[in-house]
Amino acid sequence: MKISIVTISYNQGRFLEETICSIIEQNYKNIEYIVVDAGSTDESLDIIERYRKYISHVILEPDEGPADGLNKGFSIANGEIFGFLNADDLILPGSLQAVSDYFVKHPDIDIVMGNGFKINEQGYVIYPIITTNFTIKGYFSGRTAFLQQAMFFRKQAFLRIGGFNKANKTCWDGELFLRMAQAGCRFGLMDNYLASFRWYKDSISGSGRLYGKILTEHRRLFLEFLGREENHMDKLCRSFFRILKWVISPRITILKVKNFFLE
């Protein structure tokens, strides 16, 4: 079973080598690795060239944003299973073998969700991320917890919904999985820790620079998938489930608080 992984790269050279190595050093060898760079001006292109013989395909051209870059990568992918990884994140050792084994044992599942870690700029673990079942209502209420880097899906599920919405510049991953759920794709859960998501002040998630656009996209998706506008009760519900997660997982809460004061 071939697994196709796409990495989108843009001026994240200080992390890119570690990201690439996390893929090419997997013990699972039936991998198609595709790197898409939209025109980096840092050391990224030199790193890509250094590892070129280990990368199946390289696309070097401007794009209209991350979702567009991912669509370009997956348009040439030949694997039965797809996954995508940002140029500052990591796939953990042994993960792709575990993912392949899961899909072989569960032919009825279209998307698998694994656990992972939130890590800092230096690669140290901030806290673990435990995923829960993905549903449309759960996504908007805050009940669903997912880590995109630890999610893998069948090629047919991706093709069924037409890929990413390239107009979405902030939560293209969430919209992809919402559309898969809407299309009737079946989600499964793995207990394995599969990936690490890097959080730091210069990243899209850590900087908060796209917060306004994220809210705009959230409102659009809420209206599209639930058929109404979000109200105050919805926001209270989301806050409730966030607090509930803290109560259910006190160890993770302690780690979050500790990290907050260390920053």
LUMKOLVEX-678506 format. One record per residue (C-alpha): residue number from 1; residue in one letter; x, y, z. Coordinates in nm, 3 decimals. Layout:
BEGIN
+-----+---------+---------+---------+---------+
| num | residuo |      xx |      yy |      zz |
+-----+---------+---------+---------+---------+
| NUM |       A |       X |       Y |       Z |
...
+-----+---------+---------+---------+---------+
//
This chain:
BEGIN
+-----+---------+---------+---------+---------+
| num | residuo |      xx |      yy |      zz |
+-----+---------+---------+---------+---------+
|   1 |       M |   0.000 |   0.000 |   0.000 |
|   2 |       K |   0.165 |   0.320 |  -0.120 |
|   3 |       I |   0.138 |   0.629 |   0.101 |
|   4 |       S |   0.175 |   0.972 |  -0.062 |
|   5 |       I |   0.290 |   1.256 |   0.163 |
|   6 |       V |   0.291 |   1.619 |   0.047 |
|   7 |       T |   0.495 |   1.887 |   0.222 |
|   8 |       I |   0.431 |   2.252 |   0.136 |
|   9 |       S |   0.735 |   2.471 |   0.188 |
|  10 |       Y |   0.782 |   2.847 |   0.205 |
|  11 |       N |   1.075 |   3.006 |   0.389 |
|  12 |       Q |   1.085 |   2.754 |   0.674 |
|  13 |       G |   1.436 |   2.636 |   0.602 |
|  14 |       R |   1.538 |   2.619 |   0.966 |
|  15 |       F |   1.289 |   2.334 |   1.019 |
|  16 |       L |   1.263 |   2.183 |   0.670 |
|  17 |       E |   1.553 |   1.938 |   0.695 |
|  18 |       E |   1.410 |   1.784 |   1.012 |
|  19 |       T |   1.070 |   1.757 |   0.844 |
|  20 |       I |   1.211 |   1.586 |   0.536 |
|  21 |       C |   1.417 |   1.345 |   0.746 |
|  22 |       S |   1.109 |   1.250 |   0.950 |
|  23 |       I |   0.960 |   1.115 |   0.626 |
|  24 |       I |   1.255 |   0.959 |   0.447 |
|  25 |       E |   1.380 |   0.784 |   0.763 |
|  26 |       Q |   1.053 |   0.597 |   0.818 |
|  27 |       N |   1.087 |   0.219 |   0.838 |
|  28 |       Y |   0.800 |   0.194 |   0.588 |
|  29 |       K |   0.946 |   0.213 |   0.238 |
|  30 |       N |   0.644 |   0.228 |   0.006 |
|  31 |       I |   0.632 |   0.607 |   0.030 |
|  32 |       E |   0.582 |   0.868 |  -0.239 |
|  33 |       Y |   0.713 |   1.198 |  -0.104 |
|  34 |       I |   0.621 |   1.522 |  -0.279 |
|  35 |       V |   0.760 |   1.863 |  -0.183 |
|  36 |       V |   0.596 |   2.180 |  -0.311 |
|  37 |       D |   0.784 |   2.509 |  -0.269 |
|  38 |       A |   0.612 |   2.834 |  -0.363 |
|  39 |       G |   0.930 |   3.040 |  -0.404 |
|  40 |       S |   1.134 |   3.035 |  -0.085 |
|  41 |       T |   1.414 |   3.290 |  -0.056 |
|  42 |       D |   1.589 |   3.133 |   0.244 |
|  43 |       E |   1.791 |   2.809 |   0.253 |
|  44 |       S |   1.487 |   2.591 |   0.172 |
|  45 |       L |   1.576 |   2.530 |  -0.194 |
|  46 |       D |   1.930 |   2.423 |  -0.100 |
|  47 |       I |   1.788 |   2.176 |   0.152 |
|  48 |       I |   1.541 |   2.037 |  -0.101 |
|  49 |       E |   1.824 |   1.990 |  -0.352 |
|  50 |       R |   2.040 |   1.818 |  -0.089 |
|  51 |       Y |   1.769 |   1.557 |  -0.033 |
|  52 |       R |   1.642 |   1.552 |  -0.391 |
|  53 |       K |   1.729 |   1.186 |  -0.451 |
|  54 |       Y |   1.503 |   1.085 |  -0.160 |
|  55 |       I |   1.207 |   1.294 |  -0.279 |
|  56 |       S |   0.976 |   1.146 |  -0.543 |
|  57 |       H |   0.859 |   1.476 |  -0.693 |
|  58 |       V |   0.949 |   1.842 |  -0.641 |
|  59 |       I |   0.728 |   2.128 |  -0.758 |
|  60 |       L |   0.892 |   2.470 |  -0.758 |
|  61 |       E |   0.643 |   2.736 |  -0.861 |
|  62 |       P |   0.429 |   3.013 |  -0.709 |
|  63 |       D |   0.088 |   2.920 |  -0.577 |
|  64 |       E |  -0.226 |   3.091 |  -0.449 |
|  65 |       G |  -0.174 |   2.979 |  -0.090 |
|  66 |       P |  -0.118 |   2.660 |   0.110 |
|  67 |       A |  -0.436 |   2.485 |  -0.009 |
|  68 |       D |  -0.344 |   2.549 |  -0.372 |
|  69 |       G |   0.005 |   2.411 |  -0.312 |
|  70 |       L |  -0.139 |   2.097 |  -0.156 |
|  71 |       N |  -0.378 |   2.050 |  -0.448 |
|  72 |       K |  -0.083 |   2.071 |  -0.687 |
|  73 |       G |   0.106 |   1.810 |  -0.489 |
|  74 |       F |  -0.182 |   1.566 |  -0.464 |
|  75 |       S |  -0.269 |   1.611 |  -0.833 |
|  76 |       I |   0.041 |   1.405 |  -0.919 |
|  77 |       A |   0.022 |   1.165 |  -0.622 |
|  78 |       N |  -0.016 |   0.795 |  -0.698 |
|  79 |       G |  -0.057 |   0.651 |  -0.349 |
|  80 |       E |  -0.366 |   0.480 |  -0.213 |
|  81 |       I |  -0.330 |   0.675 |   0.113 |
|  82 |       F |  -0.268 |   1.051 |   0.139 |
|  83 |       G |  -0.121 |   1.264 |   0.416 |
|  84 |       F |   0.025 |   1.614 |   0.434 |
|  85 |       L |   0.286 |   1.777 |   0.651 |
|  86 |       N |   0.387 |   2.139 |   0.692 |
|  87 |       A |   0.755 |   2.224 |   0.653 |
|  88 |       D |   0.798 |   2.274 |   1.029 |
|  89 |       D |   0.615 |   1.963 |   1.155 |
|  90 |       L |   0.720 |   1.600 |   1.202 |
|  91 |       I |   0.600 |   1.246 |   1.141 |
|  92 |       L |   0.712 |   1.026 |   1.431 |
|  93 |       P |   0.920 |   0.709 |   1.373 |
|  94 |       G |   0.716 |   0.404 |   1.273 |
|  95 |       S |   0.401 |   0.605 |   1.204 |
|  96 |       L |   0.355 |   0.524 |   0.836 |
|  97 |       Q |   0.389 |   0.149 |   0.897 |
|  98 |       A |   0.123 |   0.177 |   1.168 |
|  99 |       V |  -0.103 |   0.377 |   0.935 |
| 100 |       S |  -0.066 |   0.123 |   0.655 |
| 101 |       D |  -0.142 |  -0.164 |   0.893 |
| 102 |       Y |  -0.453 |   0.018 |   1.017 |
| 103 |       F |  -0.597 |   0.074 |   0.670 |
| 104 |       V |  -0.531 |  -0.288 |   0.572 |
| 105 |       K |  -0.718 |  -0.409 |   0.881 |
| 106 |       H |  -1.001 |  -0.155 |   0.841 |
| 107 |       P |  -1.104 |  -0.145 |   0.473 |
| 108 |       D |  -1.426 |   0.035 |   0.570 |
| 109 |       I |  -1.242 |   0.340 |   0.710 |
| 110 |       D |  -1.167 |   0.640 |   0.485 |
| 111 |       I |  -0.980 |   0.866 |   0.729 |
| 112 |       V |  -0.774 |   0.766 |   1.029 |
| 113 |       M |  -0.693 |   1.001 |   1.318 |
| 114 |       G |  -0.394 |   0.944 |   1.544 |
| 115 |       N |  -0.260 |   1.122 |   1.850 |
| 116 |       G |   0.042 |   1.349 |   1.856 |
| 117 |       F |   0.239 |   1.617 |   2.032 |
| 118 |       K |   0.250 |   1.993 |   2.033 |
| 119 |       I |   0.620 |   2.089 |   2.029 |
| 120 |       N |   0.803 |   2.418 |   2.061 |
| 121 |       E |   1.058 |   2.586 |   1.836 |
| 122 |       Q |   1.340 |   2.370 |   1.974 |
| 123 |       G |   1.141 |   2.048 |   1.932 |
| 124 |       Y |   1.059 |   1.993 |   2.300 |
| 125 |       V |   0.714 |   1.854 |   2.381 |
| 126 |       I |   0.472 |   2.112 |   2.520 |
| 127 |       Y |   0.187 |   1.865 |   2.573 |
| 128 |       P |   0.026 |   1.562 |   2.404 |
| 129 |       I |  -0.277 |   1.595 |   2.178 |
| 130 |       I |  -0.537 |   1.320 |   2.215 |
| 131 |       T |  -0.779 |   1.304 |   1.924 |
| 132 |       T |  -1.150 |   1.228 |   1.944 |
| 133 |       N |  -1.405 |   1.121 |   1.687 |
| 134 |       F |  -1.455 |   1.374 |   1.407 |
| 135 |       T |  -1.810 |   1.494 |   1.340 |
| 136 |       I |  -1.941 |   1.815 |   1.187 |
| 137 |       K |  -2.128 |   1.918 |   1.503 |
| 138 |       G |  -1.832 |   1.814 |   1.717 |
| 139 |       Y |  -1.598 |   2.032 |   1.511 |
| 140 |       F |  -1.802 |   2.345 |   1.571 |
| 141 |       S |  -1.897 |   2.272 |   1.933 |
| 142 |       G |  -1.540 |   2.197 |   2.039 |
| 143 |       R |  -1.608 |   1.831 |   2.124 |
| 144 |       T |  -1.384 |   1.711 |   1.842 |
| 145 |       A |  -1.009 |   1.724 |   1.895 |
| 146 |       F |  -0.792 |   1.649 |   1.593 |
| 147 |       L |  -0.433 |   1.688 |   1.478 |
| 148 |       Q |  -0.406 |   1.733 |   1.102 |
| 149 |       Q |  -0.047 |   1.609 |   1.095 |
| 150 |       A |  -0.167 |   1.276 |   1.242 |
| 151 |       M |  -0.456 |   1.227 |   0.998 |
| 152 |       F |  -0.436 |   1.014 |   0.684 |
| 153 |       F |  -0.704 |   0.943 |   0.427 |
| 154 |       R |  -0.774 |   0.733 |   0.122 |
| 155 |       K |  -0.712 |   0.890 |  -0.217 |
| 156 |       Q |  -1.072 |   0.823 |  -0.317 |
| 157 |       A |  -1.200 |   1.027 |  -0.021 |
| 158 |       F |  -0.988 |   1.321 |  -0.136 |
| 159 |       L |  -1.106 |   1.290 |  -0.496 |
| 160 |       R |  -1.469 |   1.252 |  -0.386 |
| 161 |       I |  -1.477 |   1.607 |  -0.249 |
| 162 |       G |  -1.253 |   1.767 |  -0.513 |
| 163 |       G |  -0.956 |   1.839 |  -0.288 |
| 164 |       F |  -0.888 |   2.154 |  -0.089 |
| 165 |       N |  -1.071 |   2.484 |  -0.120 |
| 166 |       K |  -0.781 |   2.700 |  -0.236 |
| 167 |       A |  -0.967 |   3.017 |  -0.138 |
| 168 |       N |  -0.938 |   2.916 |   0.229 |
| 169 |       K |  -0.608 |   3.061 |   0.356 |
| 170 |       T |  -0.639 |   2.974 |   0.725 |
| 171 |       C |  -0.824 |   2.648 |   0.805 |
| 172 |       W |  -0.799 |   2.457 |   0.478 |
| 173 |       D |  -0.741 |   2.135 |   0.669 |
| 174 |       G |  -1.052 |   2.169 |   0.883 |
| 175 |       E |  -1.264 |   2.246 |   0.578 |
| 176 |       L |  -1.124 |   1.942 |   0.399 |
| 177 |       F |  -1.227 |   1.709 |   0.682 |
| 178 |       L |  -1.566 |   1.878 |   0.718 |
| 179 |       R |  -1.635 |   1.814 |   0.351 |
| 180 |       M |  -1.524 |   1.453 |   0.387 |
| 181 |       A |  -1.762 |   1.408 |   0.681 |
| 182 |       Q |  -2.042 |   1.573 |   0.485 |
| 183 |       A |  -1.974 |   1.335 |   0.195 |
| 184 |       G |  -2.022 |   1.036 |   0.423 |
| 185 |       C |  -1.658 |   0.938 |   0.464 |
| 186 |       R |  -1.591 |   0.720 |   0.768 |
| 187 |       F |  -1.343 |   0.825 |   1.035 |
| 188 |       G |  -1.143 |   0.589 |   1.255 |
| 189 |       L |  -0.922 |   0.642 |   1.561 |
| 190 |       M |  -0.575 |   0.508 |   1.637 |
| 191 |       D |  -0.414 |   0.509 |   1.982 |
| 192 |       N |  -0.069 |   0.561 |   1.828 |
| 193 |       Y |   0.121 |   0.888 |   1.852 |
| 194 |       L |   0.188 |   0.967 |   1.488 |
| 195 |       A |   0.308 |   1.326 |   1.451 |
| 196 |       S |   0.430 |   1.647 |   1.611 |
| 197 |       F |   0.285 |   1.992 |   1.546 |
| 198 |       R |   0.527 |   2.279 |   1.598 |
| 199 |       W |   0.396 |   2.588 |   1.777 |
| 200 |       Y |   0.611 |   2.902 |   1.794 |
| 201 |       K |   0.565 |   3.277 |   1.782 |
| 202 |       D |   0.643 |   3.313 |   1.411 |
| 203 |       S |   0.414 |   3.032 |   1.294 |
| 204 |       I |   0.065 |   3.094 |   1.154 |
| 205 |       S |  -0.095 |   2.932 |   1.459 |
| 206 |       G |   0.138 |   3.081 |   1.716 |
| 207 |       S |   0.161 |   3.438 |   1.587 |
| 208 |       G |  -0.212 |   3.510 |   1.579 |
| 209 |       R |  -0.160 |   3.732 |   1.275 |
| 210 |       L |  -0.444 |   3.565 |   1.087 |
| 211 |       Y |  -0.688 |   3.563 |   1.379 |
| 212 |       G |  -0.938 |   3.789 |   1.204 |
| 213 |       K |  -0.935 |   3.579 |   0.888 |
| 214 |       I |  -0.970 |   3.262 |   1.094 |
| 215 |       L |  -1.286 |   3.400 |   1.257 |
| 216 |       T |  -1.425 |   3.498 |   0.917 |
| 217 |       E |  -1.365 |   3.149 |   0.778 |
| 218 |       H |  -1.512 |   2.992 |   1.092 |
| 219 |       R |  -1.834 |   3.191 |   1.051 |
| 220 |       R |  -1.854 |   3.100 |   0.683 |
| 221 |       L |  -1.806 |   2.729 |   0.753 |
| 222 |       F |  -2.053 |   2.734 |   1.044 |
| 223 |       L |  -2.321 |   2.882 |   0.820 |
| 224 |       E |  -2.242 |   2.648 |   0.532 |
| 225 |       F |  -2.235 |   2.324 |   0.729 |
| 226 |       L |  -2.493 |   2.392 |   1.001 |
| 227 |       G |  -2.724 |   2.613 |   0.798 |
| 228 |       R |  -2.737 |   2.903 |   1.043 |
| 229 |       E |  -2.520 |   3.172 |   1.197 |
| 230 |       E |  -2.327 |   3.106 |   1.515 |
| 231 |       N |  -2.487 |   3.253 |   1.829 |
| 232 |       H |  -2.378 |   3.319 |   2.188 |
| 233 |       M |  -2.502 |   2.978 |   2.304 |
| 234 |       D |  -2.276 |   2.811 |   2.049 |
| 235 |       K |  -1.978 |   3.006 |   2.181 |
| 236 |       L |  -2.066 |   2.913 |   2.540 |
| 237 |       C |  -2.095 |   2.549 |   2.437 |
| 238 |       R |  -1.750 |   2.561 |   2.278 |
| 239 |       S |  -1.605 |   2.714 |   2.595 |
| 240 |       F |  -1.775 |   2.447 |   2.806 |
| 241 |       F |  -1.620 |   2.162 |   2.609 |
| 242 |       R |  -1.281 |   2.332 |   2.625 |
| 243 |       I |  -1.307 |   2.343 |   3.005 |
| 244 |       L |  -1.436 |   1.985 |   3.011 |
| 245 |       K |  -1.123 |   1.870 |   2.828 |
| 246 |       W |  -0.913 |   2.035 |   3.100 |
| 247 |       V |  -1.107 |   1.850 |   3.370 |
| 248 |       I |  -1.090 |   1.515 |   3.192 |
| 249 |       S |  -0.717 |   1.547 |   3.120 |
| 250 |       P |  -0.564 |   1.726 |   3.422 |
| 251 |       R |  -0.210 |   1.623 |   3.326 |
| 252 |       I |  -0.239 |   1.799 |   2.992 |
| 253 |       T |  -0.390 |   2.103 |   3.164 |
| 254 |       I |  -0.096 |   2.122 |   3.405 |
| 255 |       L |   0.148 |   2.106 |   3.113 |
| 256 |       K |  -0.041 |   2.383 |   2.931 |
| 257 |       V |  -0.036 |   2.610 |   3.236 |
| 258 |       K |   0.332 |   2.538 |   3.299 |
| 259 |       N |   0.421 |   2.619 |   2.940 |
| 260 |       F |   0.218 |   2.942 |   2.952 |
| 261 |       F |   0.429 |   3.076 |   3.239 |
| 262 |       L |   0.755 |   2.959 |   3.082 |
| 263 |       E |   0.694 |   3.147 |   2.757 |
+-----+---------+---------+---------+---------+
//
